[in-house]
């Protein structure tokens, strides 16, 4: 990842970026969340991003030292503080979960537990108009769809790696091969 083409929303206390690589250590009690269930707003998570116009596909390989409740890392697409999506791995109930939070004024949250935690996850987000498709791979070239979500279209988006640690500081996450390019096909299903 290039230091020149990307910028921070809430820089972490410690980080290192070079071409194709980013590592970071989170600050204390950082998160992205709006209202639902908990009744609070948090916009303190770490987000290393670039602006993208129109439709796109973004991908990254990442890993983390998940230990505390809600430690999380992945990708974020953000229009503003009230309209965004974050997806990746989140640590809850002693297990890594594939996780997606979609926020349109209020946050929602969906999770899928991983009983065999992978060493590394590849995440891919594709924006097609008002739809964002979230896909993951736990190794190998095949991607599985995790979520299809709505975000308002017609506005530029910021996209890039994200990490938070709502219960502590010092969560370490590593990202490799972050890429943004033209969108993949809109087809959700392969022909049978």
N, C-alpha and C positions, 0 to 999 in steps of 0.2 A: 504494500500500500504506500502510496506516495504522500509524503508530508506536504507537497505543494498543491496537489489537487483536492485534498480533503481537509476538513476542519472539525473541531470538537464542539459538541454541545455538552457542556460539563466535563472538562478534561479530568482524567483520573490523576491521583497524586503521583503515580509512577507509570510510565509507558515507554515503549520503544517501537518505532516503525521503520521498516526498510521496504524495498521493492518486494511486494507480494507477502509481507509478513507484518503482523501487529501483535504485541503482547502488552497486557495491562494488568495493573493491580487496583482494585476498586477502592474508593473512599468509603467512609462510614455511613451505613444506612442509606444507600442509594437505591432509587427505584423509579419506574414509570408506572403510574396508576391514576385513575380518576373515579372517585366516588363509590362505585358499586360495592355493596356489602360492607366495606370497611369504613366508608364515610369520609375518606381523606383524599387529597390530591397530592401526588408526588411527581415531580419532573426533574429529579436530581440524578438520574442514571447517566452513564457514560455512553456517548454515541459519536462515532467517528464517521463522518458522512460526506457525500458529495451531492450536488443538486442534479436532478435528471428531469428533462422535459418529456412529456408524452409517455408512450408505452415502453417498457424495458423488461429485461430479465437480469436479476442480480444473483450471484451465488458466492458462497464462502465455505471453506472447511474450517472447523473450529473444535477446540477442546477446552476443558476447564477443570480446576481443582475443586469440585463440588463437595462441600462439607456441611454447610450451614443451611438452615431453612431459607428457601427462596433464592439461593445463589443461582444466577442465570446468565446465559450468554447466547448470542445468535445474531440475527439481522433485524433491522428496523426500517420501516418506510414511514416517513413523517411528513404530513402536510403543514401542521401547526400543533400547538400544545393540546388541542382538543380533538384532533383527527390523526390517528396513527395506528400502526400495527407493529408488534414485536413478536418474533418467533424464534424458537431455538430449544435449548435444554433448560429446564428449571428443576431444582432439587427440592422435593417436598416429601414428607413422611419417610425419609431415609432412602428414597429412590429417585433416580433421574427420570424426568418426564419430558417427552416432546411437548412443547407448550406453545400456544398462540394466544395473545391478547390483542383484541381489536377494540379500538376506542373511537367512538363517534359521540362526543360529549361525555359518555359514560363508558367505562371499560367492561368488557366481558372476558372470560378466561376459559380455555379448553385445554385438557391435558390427556396424554396417552402414556401410561407407565412403561418404562423399559426395564424388564426384569434382568436382562443381561446388558449392563451399561457398555456402550461402545467406547473405544479409545478416542474416536474422532467422529464427527457428524458433518455431512455436507448438506447445506440448506440452499434452496433455490426459491426466490420470490419473483413472480411474473405479474406485471401490471398490464391489463388490457382494459382501457377505458375506466369504468367504475369498479372493476373486479381485480382483486389481488389473489393469485393462486400461491399457496404455500406448499412446497414439496420438500421431501427429505430423502437422504440416502445414508444408510448405516454401513456402507462399504459396497464397492462395486458401482457399475454405471447406471443401474436402474433407480429411478426416483418414484416415490409413492406420494400421492396427494394427501396432505394433512388437513387442509382447510381451503375453502373458497370464500372470500370475504369482500364486503363492500367498502370502498373508500370513495369519496367524491372525486369525479374526474374533472379535467380541464384546468388543473392547477399543477405547477411543478411540485415535485416531491424531493425530499432528501432521503438518501438510502445509504446504509452502511452497517458495519459491525456495532453491536450494542452489548453492554454488560452491566449488571447491577448486583448488589448484595444488601438487601433490605435489613438484615439482622446483624451485620458486622461490617468490618473493613477487611481488606487484604485478600479478597477472592481474586485468584489469578486465572486469566483467560488468554488463550492464544488463537489467532486467526491467520489463515493462510489462503492465498490465491483468491482474494476478493476481486470480483469482476462485475462490471455492468456493461450490457450490450443490448442489441436489438431483442425484442421479445421472441420467445419460442412460440410455436403454433398455439392457437387458441383451443385446439382440440383437447378435450379432457380425457378421452378414452381412445385406446388404440383399437383398430378394427379387429374383429374376431375372425 
